[in-house]
């Protein structure tokens, strides 16, 4: 069995844990197994790590100042990545890595199918665009993306974190679009087409009302980006842009706002336990509910209730 066949039998975090000798601090996967997946790592020094993984790895340094060396096609590059720098590595097993000290990083794993799907919907070229390898670069968009992701993920509890699939679906599409636009070999005409597609008409009022009603009646349930796009008979990417143009916010933040509004109303008008309110309003656990409620209202749910 070849390296690629062995890698396909395990997840990328599992394969990586085997070669670096530590387990991730946590792993995040889409509830439907098709969206974004991520893992937070606290890595110790290692030498000459080379492995083929099922997915490409987008790594964001969150702590540490250790040097990293990348050896690719016989060329060695040694850097001390800054906090907030980003590295993209194809999972093809061609690069060898060494780490000279402890460090922390958040990894996002990019499936080939995501890029293929994006290319089918948005690009006219016959060949699949290749995301370029980059090592410890500073990209303000990716820095902001990862800061948001860290903030969201670390408000959940447990090793396998039950993160909102709407968040995962939304962020994966925005991420792939950015990587193709700014870090790929896509043809210039395709990049111009992507730019043009960014200017879309707002969602029609009838479609917007349909989405709002669906969200209102399903706040306690799992709401996926794909299901919302399906209500409007649109692709996910088209729906994301049209919804934002109409509502002035993303689908995830719109749903979050509706959940917080219902929660505040329940805190005012019922004596239900806070944990029950969190579940009724679609929050995965009381801790995540408390974090989001405090960010919105400036007080915890219990403080909000006591002040009434």
C-alpha positions in Angstrom: 0.0 0.0 0.0 1.4 3.4 -1.0 1.7 6.5 1.2 -1.3 8.1 -0.5 -3.5 5.0 0.0 -2.4 4.8 3.7 -3.2 8.5 4.2 -6.6 8.1 2.7 -7.5 5.7 5.5 -7.1 8.3 8.3 -7.9 11.9 8.8 -5.2 14.6 8.3 -5.0 15.4 12.1 -4.6 11.7 12.9 -1.9 11.3 10.3 -0.1 14.4 11.5 -0.3 13.3 15.2 1.4 10.1 14.2 4.4 11.8 12.7 4.9 14.7 15.1 4.3 12.6 18.2 1.6 14.8 19.9 -2.2 14.9 19.8 -4.0 18.1 18.8 -5.5 20.3 21.6 -8.8 20.0 19.8 -10.3 19.0 16.5 -13.2 20.6 14.7 -15.2 19.0 11.9 -18.4 19.8 10.1 -21.4 17.9 11.6 -22.1 16.6 8.1 -18.5 15.6 7.4 -18.3 17.8 4.2 -17.3 21.2 5.5 -14.3 22.8 6.9 -12.2 20.9 9.4 -9.5 22.4 11.7 -7.3 21.5 14.6 -5.3 23.4 17.2 -1.8 22.2 18.0 0.8 22.7 20.6 3.9 21.4 18.9 7.2 20.3 20.4 10.5 20.3 18.4 10.8 17.7 15.7 13.2 16.9 12.9 12.8 15.7 9.3 9.0 15.2 9.2 7.8 14.2 5.8 4.4 12.6 5.2 1.6 12.6 2.7 -1.8 13.8 4.0 -5.3 13.5 2.7 -5.8 17.3 2.7 -3.7 20.4 2.2 -2.8 22.3 5.4 -3.3 26.0 6.0 -1.4 26.8 9.2 -1.7 29.9 11.3 0.9 30.6 14.1 -0.9 31.6 17.3 2.1 31.4 19.8 5.8 30.7 20.0 8.9 32.0 18.2 10.6 28.8 17.1 12.4 28.5 13.8 11.0 26.3 11.1 12.8 24.8 8.2 11.1 23.7 5.0 13.1 21.5 2.5 11.4 21.3 -0.9 12.9 20.0 -4.1 16.4 20.1 -2.5 16.1 23.7 -1.3 16.0 24.5 2.4 14.3 27.7 3.7 14.6 28.5 7.4 12.3 31.1 9.0 11.1 32.3 12.3 7.4 32.8 11.6 5.7 35.7 13.3 2.5 35.4 15.3 -0.2 35.7 12.8 1.8 34.5 9.8 0.3 31.8 7.6 1.7 28.8 5.7 0.0 26.7 3.1 1.4 23.2 2.3 0.0 20.7 -0.2 -0.5 17.3 1.3 1.6 15.6 -1.4 4.5 14.5 0.8 7.1 16.4 -1.2 8.2 18.8 1.6 10.2 18.0 4.7 9.8 20.1 7.9 11.8 20.6 11.0 10.8 22.6 14.1 13.4 23.9 16.5 11.3 24.8 19.5 7.7 24.7 20.9 5.0 26.6 19.1 1.2 26.7 18.8 -0.8 26.8 15.5 -4.3 26.5 14.3 -4.6 24.3 11.1 -7.4 24.4 8.6 -7.5 21.4 6.3 -8.5 22.2 2.7 -10.1 19.4 0.7 -9.3 19.1 -3.0 -13.1 18.8 -3.6 -13.7 22.3 -2.2 -11.4 23.8 -4.8 -12.9 21.6 -7.5 -16.4 22.7 -6.6 -15.5 26.3 -6.6 -13.7 26.0 -10.0 -16.7 24.3 -11.5 -19.0 27.1 -10.5 -16.8 30.1 -11.1 -14.0 29.3 -13.5 -14.0 28.6 -17.2 -10.6 27.0 -17.5 -10.3 23.3 -18.3 -7.6 22.7 -15.6 -8.1 22.9 -11.9 -6.4 25.9 -10.3 -3.5 25.0 -8.1 -3.2 26.8 -4.7 0.4 28.0 -4.4 2.6 26.8 -1.6 3.6 29.7 0.7 5.7 29.7 3.9 5.2 32.1 6.8 3.7 35.0 4.9 1.6 37.9 6.2 -1.8 38.2 4.6 -4.1 40.6 6.3 -7.3 38.9 5.1 -6.1 35.5 6.3 -5.0 37.0 9.6 -8.5 38.4 10.1 -10.0 35.2 9.1 -8.0 33.1 11.6 -8.6 35.6 14.4 -12.3 35.3 13.9 -12.0 31.5 13.7 -10.0 31.2 16.9 -12.5 33.4 18.7 -15.4 31.3 17.5 -13.8 27.8 18.1 -12.4 28.5 21.5 -15.8 29.3 23.0 -16.8 25.7 22.5 -16.1 22.9 25.0 -14.8 19.3 24.5 -12.1 17.7 22.3 -14.5 17.1 19.4 -16.2 20.5 19.3 -19.7 20.7 18.1 -19.3 24.0 16.1 -22.2 25.6 14.2 -22.3 24.1 10.7 -23.5 27.4 9.3 -20.3 29.1 10.5 -18.1 26.3 9.0 -19.9 26.3 5.7 -19.8 30.1 5.4 -16.1 30.4 6.3 -15.0 27.5 4.0 -16.5 29.2 0.9 -15.0 32.6 1.8 -11.6 30.9 2.4 -11.5 29.0 -0.8 -12.5 32.1 -2.8 -9.6 34.1 -1.2 -7.1 31.3 -1.8 -8.1 31.0 -5.5 -8.2 34.7 -6.1 -4.9 35.6 -4.4 -2.8 32.5 -4.0 -3.4 30.3 -7.1 -2.4 29.9 -10.7 -5.9 30.6 -12.0 -6.0 32.4 -15.3 -6.3 36.2 -15.4 -9.7 36.0 -17.2 -11.0 33.7 -14.5 -9.9 36.1 -11.8 -11.6 38.9 -13.6 -14.8 36.8 -13.7 -14.6 36.2 -9.9 -14.2 39.9 -9.4 -17.3 40.6 -11.5 -19.3 37.9 -9.7 -18.6 39.7 -6.4 -21.1 42.4 -7.6 -24.4 40.6 -7.4 -28.0 41.8 -7.0 -29.4 41.6 -3.5 -31.6 38.7 -2.6 -35.2 39.3 -3.8 -37.6 40.3 -1.0 -39.6 37.1 -1.4 -36.5 35.0 -1.0 -35.3 37.1 1.9 -38.7 36.6 3.7 -38.5 32.8 3.0 -35.0 32.7 4.6 -36.1 34.8 7.6 -39.2 32.6 8.2 -37.1 29.4 7.9 -34.6 30.8 10.5 -37.4 32.0 12.8 -39.0 28.5 12.9 -35.8 26.5 13.1 -33.7 28.4 15.6 -33.3 25.4 17.9 -32.2 23.1 15.0 -29.1 22.8 12.9 -29.2 25.5 10.1 -26.8 24.8 7.3 -25.7 27.2 4.6 -26.6 24.7 1.9 -30.2 24.5 3.2 -30.6 28.3 3.2 -29.2 28.5 -0.3 -31.6 25.7 -1.4 -34.6 27.7 -0.2 -33.6 30.3 -2.9 -32.5 27.8 -5.5 -29.0 29.2 -5.6 -25.5 28.0 -5.3 -23.9 28.5 -1.9 -21.5 31.2 -3.2 -24.2 33.2 -5.0 -26.5 33.0 -2.0 -23.7 34.2 0.4 -23.2 37.3 -1.7 -26.8 38.0 -2.4 -27.9 37.6 1.2 -25.2 39.9 2.4 -26.1 42.5 -0.2 -29.8 42.4 1.0 -29.3 42.0 4.7 -26.1 43.8 5.3 -24.6 40.9 7.2 -23.6 37.3 6.7 -26.0 34.4 7.1 -24.1 33.1 10.2 -24.2 36.5 12.0 -27.9 37.0 11.0 -28.8 33.6 12.6 -26.7 34.4 15.6 -28.5 37.7 16.1 -31.9 36.1 15.9 -30.9 33.5 18.4 -29.6 36.1 20.8 -32.8 38.2 20.4 -35.0 35.1 21.2 -32.8 34.3 24.2 -33.0 37.8 25.6 -36.8 37.7 25.3 -36.9 34.3 27.1 -34.7 35.7 29.9 -37.1 38.6 30.3 -40.4 36.7 30.1 -39.7 33.2 31.4 -38.2 31.5 34.4 -36.6 28.8 32.3 -33.1 27.7 33.3 -30.3 29.4 31.3 -29.1 26.0 29.9 -32.6 25.3 28.6 -32.8 28.7 27.0 -29.5 28.1 25.3 -30.7 24.8 23.8 -34.1 26.3 22.8 -32.3 29.1 20.9 -29.9 26.8 19.1 -26.7 27.3 21.1 -24.6 24.1 21.3 -23.8 24.5 25.0 -24.3 27.1 27.8 -20.7 28.2 27.7 -20.9 29.3 24.0 -24.3 30.9 24.7 -22.8 32.9 27.6 -19.8 34.1 25.5 -22.0 35.3 22.6 -24.6 36.8 24.9 -21.9 38.8 26.8 -20.4 40.0 23.5 -23.8 41.3 22.4 -25.2 42.7 25.6 -22.2 43.4 27.7 -23.4 41.2 30.6 -23.8 37.5 31.2 -27.3 35.9 30.8 -27.7 35.6 34.6 -26.7 39.3 35.1 -29.1 40.3 32.3 -32.0 38.5 34.1 -31.1 39.9 37.5 -31.1 43.4 36.2 -34.7 43.2 35.0 
